[in-house]
């Protein structure tokens, strides 16, 4: 007979990866929302869909970035 001990299987906690997955999902959602808001202000905040109405400060502040990214504005 063999006198060797069986190797113990490591205990794997399945729920350990659950919380970091929620944190990653929350961060990804927040970053996506911030990116979409920035994209709106750089690309589309003008005319009928403007958040600020007749105030064109945002449009003029981001004017060169708008052209750099290929958005037409004239």
PDB file of N, CA, C and O in Angstrom:
ATOM      1  N   UNK A   1       0.821  -1.167   0.000  1.00  0.00           N
ATOM      2  CA  UNK A   1       0.000   0.000   0.000  1.00  0.00           C
ATOM      3  C   UNK A   1       0.872   1.241   0.000  1.00  0.00           C
ATOM      4  O   UNK A   1       1.992   1.251   0.511  1.00  0.00           O
ATOM      5  N   UNK A   2       0.342   2.237  -0.565  1.00  0.00           N
ATOM      6  CA  UNK A   2       1.059   3.498  -0.674  1.00  0.00           C
ATOM      7  C   UNK A   2       0.817   4.329   0.578  1.00  0.00           C
ATOM      8  O   UNK A   2      -0.277   4.323   1.141  1.00  0.00           O
ATOM      9  N   UNK A   3       1.842   5.037   1.001  1.00  0.00           N
ATOM     10  CA  UNK A   3       1.764   5.857   2.191  1.00  0.00           C
ATOM     11  C   UNK A   3       1.697   7.353   1.843  1.00  0.00           C
ATOM     12  O   UNK A   3       1.982   8.192   2.697  1.00  0.00           O
ATOM     13  N   UNK A   4       1.332   7.688   0.629  1.00  0.00           N
ATOM     14  CA  UNK A   4       1.285   9.099   0.233  1.00  0.00           C
ATOM     15  C   UNK A   4      -0.063   9.704   0.613  1.00  0.00           C
ATOM     16  O   UNK A   4      -1.097   9.037   0.579  1.00  0.00           O
ATOM     17  N   UNK A   5      -0.026  10.964   0.971  1.00  0.00           N
ATOM     18  CA  UNK A   5      -1.251  11.671   1.330  1.00  0.00           C
ATOM     19  C   UNK A   5      -1.841  12.310   0.072  1.00  0.00           C
ATOM     20  O   UNK A   5      -1.120  12.774  -0.811  1.00  0.00           O
ATOM     21  N   UNK A   6      -3.141  12.319   0.021  1.00  0.00           N
ATOM     22  CA  UNK A   6      -3.816  12.968  -1.102  1.00  0.00           C
ATOM     23  C   UNK A   6      -3.686  14.483  -0.946  1.00  0.00           C
ATOM     24  O   UNK A   6      -3.824  15.021   0.153  1.00  0.00           O
ATOM     25  N   UNK A   7      -3.422  15.149  -2.047  1.00  0.00           N
ATOM     26  CA  UNK A   7      -3.297  16.609  -2.013  1.00  0.00           C
ATOM     27  C   UNK A   7      -4.674  17.222  -1.781  1.00  0.00           C
ATOM     28  O   UNK A   7      -5.653  16.857  -2.431  1.00  0.00           O
ATOM     29  N   UNK A   8      -4.725  18.147  -0.853  1.00  0.00           N
ATOM     30  CA  UNK A   8      -5.991  18.807  -0.544  1.00  0.00           C
ATOM     31  C   UNK A   8      -6.325  19.798  -1.657  1.00  0.00           C
ATOM     32  O   UNK A   8      -5.476  20.574  -2.096  1.00  0.00           O
ATOM     33  N   UNK A   9      -7.555  19.755  -2.092  1.00  0.00           N
ATOM     34  CA  UNK A   9      -8.000  20.689  -3.127  1.00  0.00           C
ATOM     35  C   UNK A   9      -8.154  22.077  -2.510  1.00  0.00           C
ATOM     36  O   UNK A   9      -8.719  22.210  -1.425  1.00  0.00           O
ATOM     37  N   UNK A  10      -7.663  23.100  -3.184  1.00  0.00           N
ATOM     38  CA  UNK A  10      -7.796  24.448  -2.623  1.00  0.00           C
ATOM     39  C   UNK A  10      -9.258  24.879  -2.614  1.00  0.00           C
ATOM     40  O   UNK A  10     -10.027  24.581  -3.528  1.00  0.00           O
ATOM     41  N   UNK A  11      -9.609  25.584  -1.556  1.00  0.00           N
ATOM     42  CA  UNK A  11     -10.984  26.080  -1.430  1.00  0.00           C
ATOM     43  C   UNK A  11     -11.115  27.360  -2.256  1.00  0.00           C
ATOM     44  O   UNK A  11     -10.359  28.310  -2.053  1.00  0.00           O
ATOM     45  N   UNK A  12     -12.051  27.386  -3.165  1.00  0.00           N
ATOM     46  CA  UNK A  12     -12.265  28.544  -4.025  1.00  0.00           C
ATOM     47  C   UNK A  12     -13.569  29.210  -3.615  1.00  0.00           C
ATOM     48  O   UNK A  12     -14.632  28.591  -3.636  1.00  0.00           O
ATOM     49  N   UNK A  13     -13.471  30.471  -3.245  1.00  0.00           N
ATOM     50  CA  UNK A  13     -14.651  31.233  -2.864  1.00  0.00           C
ATOM     51  C   UNK A  13     -15.244  31.858  -4.129  1.00  0.00           C
ATOM     52  O   UNK A  13     -14.661  32.784  -4.694  1.00  0.00           O
ATOM     53  N   UNK A  14     -16.376  31.368  -4.565  1.00  0.00           N
ATOM     54  CA  UNK A  14     -16.986  31.825  -5.807  1.00  0.00           C
ATOM     55  C   UNK A  14     -17.482  33.259  -5.678  1.00  0.00           C
ATOM     56  O   UNK A  14     -17.433  34.003  -6.657  1.00  0.00           O
ATOM     57  N   UNK A  15     -17.950  33.666  -4.527  1.00  0.00           N
ATOM     58  CA  UNK A  15     -18.497  35.005  -4.332  1.00  0.00           C
ATOM     59  C   UNK A  15     -17.415  36.065  -4.198  1.00  0.00           C
ATOM     60  O   UNK A  15     -17.732  37.254  -4.177  1.00  0.00           O
ATOM     61  N   UNK A  16     -16.155  35.678  -4.106  1.00  0.00           N
ATOM     62  CA  UNK A  16     -15.085  36.653  -3.927  1.00  0.00           C
ATOM     63  C   UNK A  16     -14.957  37.581  -5.129  1.00  0.00           C
ATOM     64  O   UNK A  16     -14.585  38.741  -4.957  1.00  0.00           O
ATOM     65  N   UNK A  17     -15.252  37.113  -6.334  1.00  0.00           N
ATOM     66  CA  UNK A  17     -15.133  37.936  -7.521  1.00  0.00           C
ATOM     67  C   UNK A  17     -16.371  38.749  -7.816  1.00  0.00           C
ATOM     68  O   UNK A  17     -16.385  39.501  -8.790  1.00  0.00           O
ATOM     69  N   UNK A  18     -17.404  38.626  -7.018  1.00  0.00           N
ATOM     70  CA  UNK A  18     -18.669  39.306  -7.289  1.00  0.00           C
ATOM     71  C   UNK A  18     -18.577  40.804  -7.019  1.00  0.00           C
ATOM     72  O   UNK A  18     -19.011  41.602  -7.850  1.00  0.00           O
ATOM     73  N   UNK A  19     -18.027  41.198  -5.885  1.00  0.00           N
ATOM     74  CA  UNK A  19     -17.936  42.619  -5.537  1.00  0.00           C
ATOM     75  C   UNK A  19     -17.033  43.388  -6.497  1.00  0.00           C
ATOM     76  O   UNK A  19     -17.427  44.463  -6.949  1.00  0.00           O
ATOM     77  N   UNK A  20     -15.844  42.893  -6.831  1.00  0.00           N
ATOM     78  CA  UNK A  20     -15.031  43.627  -7.803  1.00  0.00           C
ATOM     79  C   UNK A  20     -15.708  43.755  -9.167  1.00  0.00           C
ATOM     80  O   UNK A  20     -15.498  44.744  -9.868  1.00  0.00           O
ATOM     81  N   UNK A  21     -16.506  42.780  -9.544  1.00  0.00           N
ATOM     82  CA  UNK A  21     -17.215  42.872 -10.820  1.00  0.00           C
ATOM     83  C   UNK A  21     -18.228  44.012 -10.780  1.00  0.00           C
ATOM     84  O   UNK A  21     -18.407  44.711 -11.777  1.00  0.00           O
ATOM     85  N   UNK A  22     -18.890  44.207  -9.647  1.00  0.00           N
ATOM     86  CA  UNK A  22     -19.825  45.326  -9.510  1.00  0.00           C
ATOM     87  C   UNK A  22     -19.098  46.665  -9.532  1.00  0.00           C
ATOM     88  O   UNK A  22     -19.583  47.632 -10.121  1.00  0.00           O
ATOM     89  N   UNK A  23     -17.947  46.718  -8.896  1.00  0.00           N
ATOM     90  CA  UNK A  23     -17.160  47.950  -8.887  1.00  0.00           C
ATOM     91  C   UNK A  23     -16.705  48.286 -10.305  1.00  0.00           C
ATOM     92  O   UNK A  23     -16.783  49.439 -10.729  1.00  0.00           O
ATOM     93  N   UNK A  24     -16.239  47.293 -11.026  1.00  0.00           N
ATOM     94  CA  UNK A  24     -15.798  47.509 -12.406  1.00  0.00           C
ATOM     95  C   UNK A  24     -16.967  47.957 -13.274  1.00  0.00           C
ATOM     96  O   UNK A  24     -16.815  48.863 -14.093  1.00  0.00           O
ATOM     97  N   UNK A  25     -18.121  47.340 -13.106  1.00  0.00           N
ATOM     98  CA  UNK A  25     -19.297  47.724 -13.890  1.00  0.00           C
ATOM     99  C   UNK A  25     -19.731  49.151 -13.561  1.00  0.00           C
ATOM    100  O   UNK A  25     -20.101  49.904 -14.462  1.00  0.00           O
ATOM    101  N   UNK A  26     -19.690  49.527 -12.294  1.00  0.00           N
ATOM    102  CA  UNK A  26     -20.071  50.888 -11.901  1.00  0.00           C
ATOM    103  C   UNK A  26     -19.097  51.913 -12.467  1.00  0.00           C
ATOM    104  O   UNK A  26     -19.512  52.964 -12.957  1.00  0.00           O
ATOM    105  N   UNK A  27     -17.808  51.613 -12.402  1.00  0.00           N
ATOM    106  CA  UNK A  27     -16.808  52.528 -12.955  1.00  0.00           C
ATOM    107  C   UNK A  27     -16.949  52.653 -14.467  1.00  0.00           C
ATOM    108  O   UNK A  27     -16.851  53.754 -15.010  1.00  0.00           O
ATOM    109  N   UNK A  28     -17.177  51.544 -15.143  1.00  0.00           N
ATOM    110  CA  UNK A  28     -17.351  51.568 -16.590  1.00  0.00           C
ATOM    111  C   UNK A  28     -18.581  52.382 -16.982  1.00  0.00           C
ATOM    112  O   UNK A  28     -18.549  53.126 -17.962  1.00  0.00           O
ATOM    113  N   UNK A  29     -19.654  52.243 -16.225  1.00  0.00           N
ATOM    114  CA  UNK A  29     -20.861  53.022 -16.488  1.00  0.00           C
ATOM    115  C   UNK A  29     -20.610  54.509 -16.277  1.00  0.00           C
ATOM    116  O   UNK A  29     -21.031  55.328 -17.094  1.00  0.00           O
ATOM    117  N   UNK A  30     -19.935  54.866 -15.196  1.00  0.00           N
ATOM    118  CA  UNK A  30     -19.648  56.274 -14.917  1.00  0.00           C
ATOM    119  C   UNK A  30     -18.743  56.878 -15.985  1.00  0.00           C
ATOM    120  O   UNK A  30     -18.982  57.998 -16.437  1.00  0.00           O
ATOM    121  N   UNK A  31     -17.716  56.154 -16.388  1.00  0.00           N
ATOM    122  CA  UNK A  31     -16.803  56.649 -17.415  1.00  0.00           C
ATOM    123  C   UNK A  31     -17.523  56.802 -18.747  1.00  0.00           C
ATOM    124  O   UNK A  31     -17.292  57.773 -19.468  1.00  0.00           O
ATOM    125  N   UNK A  32     -18.391  55.856 -19.079  1.00  0.00           N
ATOM    126  CA  UNK A  32     -19.152  55.941 -20.326  1.00  0.00           C
ATOM    127  C   UNK A  32     -20.074  57.148 -20.322  1.00  0.00           C
ATOM    128  O   UNK A  32     -20.175  57.852 -21.327  1.00  0.00           O
ATOM    129  N   UNK A  33     -20.744  57.395 -19.210  1.00  0.00           N
ATOM    130  CA  UNK A  33     -21.641  58.549 -19.126  1.00  0.00           C
ATOM    131  C   UNK A  33     -20.863  59.863 -19.244  1.00  0.00           C
ATOM    132  O   UNK A  33     -21.305  60.782 -19.935  1.00  0.00           O
ATOM    133  N   UNK A  34     -19.718  59.958 -18.579  1.00  0.00           N
ATOM    134  CA  UNK A  34     -18.899  61.165 -18.689  1.00  0.00           C
ATOM    135  C   UNK A  34     -18.392  61.362 -20.111  1.00  0.00           C
ATOM    136  O   UNK A  34     -18.345  62.489 -20.604  1.00  0.00           O
ATOM    137  N   UNK A  35     -18.014  60.274 -20.771  1.00  0.00           N
ATOM    138  CA  UNK A  35     -17.548  60.367 -22.155  1.00  0.00           C
ATOM    139  C   UNK A  35     -18.668  60.823 -23.084  1.00  0.00           C
ATOM    140  O   UNK A  35     -18.434  61.630 -23.984  1.00  0.00           O
ATOM    141  N   UNK A  36     -19.878  60.316 -22.877  1.00  0.00           N
ATOM    142  CA  UNK A  36     -21.003  60.735 -23.714  1.00  0.00           C
ATOM    143  C   UNK A  36     -21.365  62.199 -23.490  1.00  0.00           C
ATOM    144  O   UNK A  36     -21.714  62.906 -24.436  1.00  0.00           O
ATOM    145  N   UNK A  37     -21.283  62.653 -22.251  1.00  0.00           N
ATOM    146  CA  UNK A  37     -21.549  64.065 -21.964  1.00  0.00           C
ATOM    147  C   UNK A  37     -20.490  64.945 -22.630  1.00  0.00           C
ATOM    148  O   UNK A  37     -20.823  65.963 -23.237  1.00  0.00           O
ATOM    149  N   UNK A  38     -19.222  64.559 -22.521  1.00  0.00           N
ATOM    150  CA  UNK A  38     -18.156  65.319 -23.178  1.00  0.00           C
ATOM    151  C   UNK A  38     -18.335  65.311 -24.689  1.00  0.00           C
ATOM    152  O   UNK A  38     -18.135  66.335 -25.342  1.00  0.00           O
ATOM    153  N   UNK A  39     -18.707  64.173 -25.246  1.00  0.00           N
ATOM    154  CA  UNK A  39     -18.945  64.055 -26.689  1.00  0.00           C
ATOM    155  C   UNK A  39     -20.076  64.978 -27.124  1.00  0.00           C
ATOM    156  O   UNK A  39     -19.991  65.603 -28.181  1.00  0.00           O
ATOM    157  N   UNK A  40     -21.120  65.068 -26.331  1.00  0.00           N
ATOM    158  CA  UNK A  40     -22.239  65.959 -26.653  1.00  0.00           C
ATOM    159  C   UNK A  40     -21.776  67.413 -26.679  1.00  0.00           C
ATOM    160  O   UNK A  40     -22.074  68.145 -27.623  1.00  0.00           O
ATOM    161  N   UNK A  41     -21.050  67.831 -25.644  1.00  0.00           N
ATOM    162  CA  UNK A  41     -20.644  69.229 -25.580  1.00  0.00           C
ATOM    163  C   UNK A  41     -19.633  69.591 -26.658  1.00  0.00           C
ATOM    164  O   UNK A  41     -19.641  70.716 -27.158  1.00  0.00           O
ATOM    165  N   UNK A  42     -18.764  68.657 -27.023  1.00  0.00           N
ATOM    166  CA  UNK A  42     -17.804  68.945 -28.084  1.00  0.00           C
ATOM    167  C   UNK A  42     -18.480  68.915 -29.446  1.00  0.00           C
ATOM    168  O   UNK A  42     -18.192  69.756 -30.298  1.00  0.00           O
ATOM    169  N   UNK A  43     -19.369  67.961 -29.658  1.00  0.00           N
ATOM    170  CA  UNK A  43     -19.885  67.752 -30.995  1.00  0.00           C
ATOM    171  C   UNK A  43     -21.236  68.310 -31.318  1.00  0.00           C
ATOM    172  O   UNK A  43     -21.478  68.702 -32.459  1.00  0.00           O
ATOM    173  N   UNK A  44     -22.138  68.361 -30.349  1.00  0.00           N
ATOM    174  CA  UNK A  44     -23.521  68.643 -30.719  1.00  0.00           C
ATOM    175  C   UNK A  44     -24.170  69.798 -29.982  1.00  0.00           C
ATOM    176  O   UNK A  44     -25.337  70.089 -30.243  1.00  0.00           O
ATOM    177  N   UNK A  45     -23.484  70.464 -29.087  1.00  0.00           N
ATOM    178  CA  UNK A  45     -24.123  71.549 -28.339  1.00  0.00           C
ATOM    179  C   UNK A  45     -24.183  72.806 -29.192  1.00  0.00           C
ATOM    180  O   UNK A  45     -23.389  73.730 -29.017  1.00  0.00           O
ATOM    181  N   UNK A  46     -25.119  72.825 -30.100  1.00  0.00           N
ATOM    182  CA  UNK A  46     -25.339  73.993 -30.954  1.00  0.00           C
ATOM    183  C   UNK A  46     -26.749  73.918 -31.516  1.00  0.00           C
ATOM    184  O   UNK A  46     -27.322  72.835 -31.636  1.00  0.00           O
ATOM    185  N   UNK A  47     -27.289  75.038 -31.849  1.00  0.00           N
ATOM    186  CA  UNK A  47     -28.577  75.059 -32.535  1.00  0.00           C
ATOM    187  C   UNK A  47     -29.742  74.563 -31.697  1.00  0.00           C
ATOM    188  O   UNK A  47     -29.863  74.908 -30.522  1.00  0.00           O
ATOM    189  N   UNK A  48     -30.602  73.750 -32.309  1.00  0.00           N
ATOM    190  CA  UNK A  48     -31.861  73.326 -31.698  1.00  0.00           C
ATOM    191  C   UNK A  48     -31.667  72.397 -30.511  1.00  0.00           C
ATOM    192  O   UNK A  48     -32.540  72.328 -29.645  1.00  0.00           O
ATOM    193  N   UNK A  49     -30.551  71.680 -30.444  1.00  0.00           N
ATOM    194  CA  UNK A  49     -30.342  70.734 -29.345  1.00  0.00           C
ATOM    195  C   UNK A  49     -29.427  71.304 -28.265  1.00  0.00           C
ATOM    196  O   UNK A  49     -28.947  70.552 -27.416  1.00  0.00           O
ATOM    197  N   UNK A  50     -29.176  72.604 -28.275  1.00  0.00           N
ATOM    198  CA  UNK A  50     -28.274  73.218 -27.315  1.00  0.00           C
ATOM    199  C   UNK A  50     -28.881  73.220 -25.917  1.00  0.00           C
ATOM    200  O   UNK A  50     -30.051  73.560 -25.736  1.00  0.00           O
ATOM    201  N   UNK A  51     -28.085  72.841 -24.945  1.00  0.00           N
ATOM    202  CA  UNK A  51     -28.518  72.852 -23.552  1.00  0.00           C
ATOM    203  C   UNK A  51     -28.604  74.290 -23.043  1.00  0.00           C
ATOM    204  O   UNK A  51     -29.454  74.605 -22.210  1.00  0.00           O
ATOM    205  N   UNK A  52     -27.731  75.158 -23.539  1.00  0.00           N
ATOM    206  CA  UNK A  52     -27.623  76.515 -23.015  1.00  0.00           C
ATOM    207  C   UNK A  52     -28.377  77.555 -23.842  1.00  0.00           C
ATOM    208  O   UNK A  52     -28.254  78.748 -23.566  1.00  0.00           O
ATOM    209  N   UNK A  53     -29.139  77.149 -24.831  1.00  0.00           N
ATOM    210  CA  UNK A  53     -29.937  78.090 -25.616  1.00  0.00           C
ATOM    211  C   UNK A  53     -29.087  78.996 -26.481  1.00  0.00           C
ATOM    212  O   UNK A  53     -28.256  78.522 -27.257  1.00  0.00           O
ATOM    213  N   UNK A  54     -29.290  80.305 -26.352  1.00  0.00           N
ATOM    214  CA  UNK A  54     -28.572  81.277 -27.182  1.00  0.00           C
ATOM    215  C   UNK A  54     -27.168  81.574 -26.686  1.00  0.00           C
ATOM    216  O   UNK A  54     -26.410  82.255 -27.376  1.00  0.00           O
ATOM    217  N   UNK A  55     -26.803  81.086 -25.520  1.00  0.00           N
ATOM    218  CA  UNK A  55     -25.469  81.307 -24.975  1.00  0.00           C
ATOM    219  C   UNK A  55     -24.487  80.388 -25.693  1.00  0.00           C
ATOM    220  O   UNK A  55     -24.604  79.166 -25.605  1.00  0.00           O
ATOM    221  N   UNK A  56     -23.516  80.969 -26.407  1.00  0.00           N
ATOM    222  CA  UNK A  56     -22.598  80.160 -27.226  1.00  0.00           C
ATOM    223  C   UNK A  56     -21.216  80.025 -26.599  1.00  0.00           C
ATOM    224  O   UNK A  56     -20.254  79.736 -27.311  1.00  0.00           O
ATOM    225  N   UNK A  57     -21.088  80.223 -25.297  1.00  0.00           N
ATOM    226  CA  UNK A  57     -19.775  80.121 -24.663  1.00  0.00           C
ATOM    227  C   UNK A  57     -19.186  78.717 -24.793  1.00  0.00           C
ATOM    228  O   UNK A  57     -17.999  78.573 -25.086  1.00  0.00           O
ATOM    229  N   UNK A  58     -19.986  77.698 -24.583  1.00  0.00           N
ATOM    230  CA  UNK A  58     -19.489  76.321 -24.701  1.00  0.00           C
ATOM    231  C   UNK A  58     -19.084  76.042 -26.141  1.00  0.00           C
ATOM    232  O   UNK A  58     -18.043  75.432 -26.385  1.00  0.00           O
ATOM    233  N   UNK A  59     -19.890  76.481 -27.089  1.00  0.00           N
ATOM    234  CA  UNK A  59     -19.581  76.276 -28.503  1.00  0.00           C
ATOM    235  C   UNK A  59     -18.255  76.948 -28.868  1.00  0.00           C
ATOM    236  O   UNK A  59     -17.412  76.339 -29.527  1.00  0.00           O
ATOM    237  N   UNK A  60     -18.070  78.182 -28.448  1.00  0.00           N
ATOM    238  CA  UNK A  60     -16.847  78.909 -28.788  1.00  0.00           C
ATOM    239  C   UNK A  60     -15.637  78.365 -28.037  1.00  0.00           C
ATOM    240  O   UNK A  60     -14.533  78.342 -28.582  1.00  0.00           O
ATOM    241  N   UNK A  61     -15.825  77.928 -26.799  1.00  0.00           N
ATOM    242  CA  UNK A  61     -14.716  77.377 -26.021  1.00  0.00           C
ATOM    243  C   UNK A  61     -14.199  76.086 -26.644  1.00  0.00           C
ATOM    244  O   UNK A  61     -12.996  75.826 -26.619  1.00  0.00           O
ATOM    245  N   UNK A  62     -15.086  75.284 -27.197  1.00  0.00           N
ATOM    246  CA  UNK A  62     -14.711  73.996 -27.786  1.00  0.00           C
ATOM    247  C   UNK A  62     -14.629  74.042 -29.311  1.00  0.00           C
ATOM    248  O   UNK A  62     -14.620  72.998 -29.964  1.00  0.00           O
ATOM    249  N   UNK A  63     -14.569  75.230 -29.871  1.00  0.00           N
ATOM    250  CA  UNK A  63     -14.630  75.389 -31.315  1.00  0.00           C
ATOM    251  C   UNK A  63     -13.502  74.655 -32.042  1.00  0.00           C
ATOM    252  O   UNK A  63     -13.762  73.930 -33.003  1.00  0.00           O
ATOM    253  N   UNK A  64     -12.262  74.830 -31.602  1.00  0.00           N
ATOM    254  CA  UNK A  64     -11.134  74.187 -32.282  1.00  0.00           C
ATOM    255  C   UNK A  64     -11.150  72.677 -32.089  1.00  0.00           C
ATOM    256  O   UNK A  64     -10.788  71.934 -33.002  1.00  0.00           O
ATOM    257  N   UNK A  65     -11.560  72.217 -30.921  1.00  0.00           N
ATOM    258  CA  UNK A  65     -11.662  70.768 -30.698  1.00  0.00           C
ATOM    259  C   UNK A  65     -12.722  70.169 -31.604  1.00  0.00           C
ATOM    260  O   UNK A  65     -12.577  69.040 -32.075  1.00  0.00           O
ATOM    261  N   UNK A  66     -13.773  70.910 -31.847  1.00  0.00           N
ATOM    262  CA  UNK A  66     -14.841  70.463 -32.739  1.00  0.00           C
ATOM    263  C   UNK A  66     -14.289  70.220 -34.144  1.00  0.00           C
ATOM    264  O   UNK A  66     -14.580  69.192 -34.754  1.00  0.00           O
ATOM    265  N   UNK A  67     -13.495  71.159 -34.659  1.00  0.00           N
ATOM    266  CA  UNK A  67     -12.909  70.996 -35.991  1.00  0.00           C
ATOM    267  C   UNK A  67     -11.838  69.913 -36.002  1.00  0.00           C
ATOM    268  O   UNK A  67     -11.715  69.172 -36.977  1.00  0.00           O
ATOM    269  N   UNK A  68     -11.063  69.816 -34.928  1.00  0.00           N
ATOM    270  CA  UNK A  68     -10.025  68.789 -34.841  1.00  0.00           C
ATOM    271  C   UNK A  68     -10.623  67.391 -34.912  1.00  0.00           C
ATOM    272  O   UNK A  68     -10.031  66.490 -35.505  1.00  0.00           O
ATOM    273  N   UNK A  69     -11.787  67.210 -34.314  1.00  0.00           N
ATOM    274  CA  UNK A  69     -12.448  65.904 -34.322  1.00  0.00           C
ATOM    275  C   UNK A  69     -13.321  65.684 -35.552  1.00  0.00           C
ATOM    276  O   UNK A  69     -13.923  64.621 -35.697  1.00  0.00           O
ATOM    277  N   UNK A  70     -13.397  66.670 -36.434  1.00  0.00           N
ATOM    278  CA  UNK A  70     -14.116  66.499 -37.685  1.00  0.00           C
ATOM    279  C   UNK A  70     -15.584  66.859 -37.650  1.00  0.00           C
ATOM    280  O   UNK A  70     -16.324  66.501 -38.566  1.00  0.00           O
ATOM    281  N   UNK A  71     -16.030  67.562 -36.613  1.00  0.00           N
ATOM    282  CA  UNK A  71     -17.426  67.993 -36.556  1.00  0.00           C
ATOM    283  C   UNK A  71     -17.587  69.285 -37.349  1.00  0.00           C
ATOM    284  O   UNK A  71     -16.861  70.248 -37.105  1.00  0.00           O
ATOM    285  N   UNK A  72     -18.513  69.322 -38.280  1.00  0.00           N
ATOM    286  CA  UNK A  72     -18.765  70.591 -38.971  1.00  0.00           C
ATOM    287  C   UNK A  72     -19.579  71.518 -38.065  1.00  0.00           C
ATOM    288  O   UNK A  72     -20.455  71.064 -37.329  1.00  0.00           O
ATOM    289  N   UNK A  73     -19.288  72.804 -38.125  1.00  0.00           N
ATOM    290  CA  UNK A  73     -20.086  73.717 -37.312  1.00  0.00           C
ATOM    291  C   UNK A  73     -20.362  75.029 -38.021  1.00  0.00           C
ATOM    292  O   UNK A  73     -20.876  75.956 -37.395  1.00  0.00           O
ATOM    293  N   UNK A  74     -20.045  75.143 -39.291  1.00  0.00           N
ATOM    294  CA  UNK A  74     -20.353  76.373 -40.036  1.00  0.00           C
ATOM    295  C   UNK A  74     -21.128  76.017 -41.271  1.00  0.00           C
ATOM    296  O   UNK A  74     -21.492  76.900 -42.047  1.00  0.00           O
TER     297      UNK A  74
END
